[in-house]
Amino acid sequence: MRFLTLLLALLISTGAIADDINTYDESCKTSIQKLGAALKLALINAMEESGPVGALQTCSVEAVPITETISIEEGMIVSRTSLKTRNPKNAPDKWELAVLEQFEKGKISEFGEIVTDSEGHQTYRYMKAIPTGPICLRCHGTDMNKDVSLKIAELYPEDKAVGFKEADIRGAFTIQKPLN
Ligand code: HEC
């Protein structure tokens, strides 16, 4: 009987965790959609107004504040990272690096789990791969416009985010949602 109660308690609690994770995943996906849409809008507007060189300038000024605003609105840290970053501020931490390597192998394109730190703080961490589309190649591809390359070198002396081909994984959205 005691065993059965235990088993039941276990089943209920794992069920609850699974439900929570589904809810976290859903809210993470919504936040990512918001960030993706906001960044794309800023990019497209800037490209139309001032071409890729001007858009580079706009992205360099706006990308970080846009991610910070969305994070505040969503109550979770939402940002972008990559194995080859343009802005060193977007460099992956250890957990992100391991997930990015899995994405690169092509086995998965999203991943989430609860991570507990040494002080017992729990965080739901989630990542979703970002594929390279045709428009991305203007600033992340090979054989780019010379003025674009010069501007990148000026703004990002440590840039590693070039040489991508269409459909390569350019990086990932990454989320940290504090749970306690
Ligand atoms: C007009 C040039 C331009 C275009 C086009 C562009 N990017 Fe970027 N991208 C940048 C700049 C500039 C940064 C650095 C932003 C910053 O300072 O945070 C960046 C950063 C990123 C990052 C964050 C990681 C890092 O490298 O720092 C990702 C991911 C990314 N871009 C993906 C894309 C994708 C996907 C596309 C196509 C949909 C795209 N970019 C199109 C200029 C561009």
Boltz pocket constraint, residues with backbone or C-beta under 6 A from the ligand:
constraints:
  - pocket:
      binder: B
      contacts: [[A, 43], [A, 51], [A, 52], [A, 53], [A, 55], [A, 56], [A, 59], [A, 60], [A, 61], [A, 63], [A, 64], [A, 80], [A, 81], [A, 82], [A, 84], [A, 85], [A, 86], [A, 87], [A, 88], [A, 90], [A, 130], [A, 131], [A, 132], [A, 133], [A, 135], [A, 136], [A, 137], [A, 138], [A, 139], [A, 140], [A, 161], [A, 170], [A, 171], [A, 172]]
      max_distance: 6.0
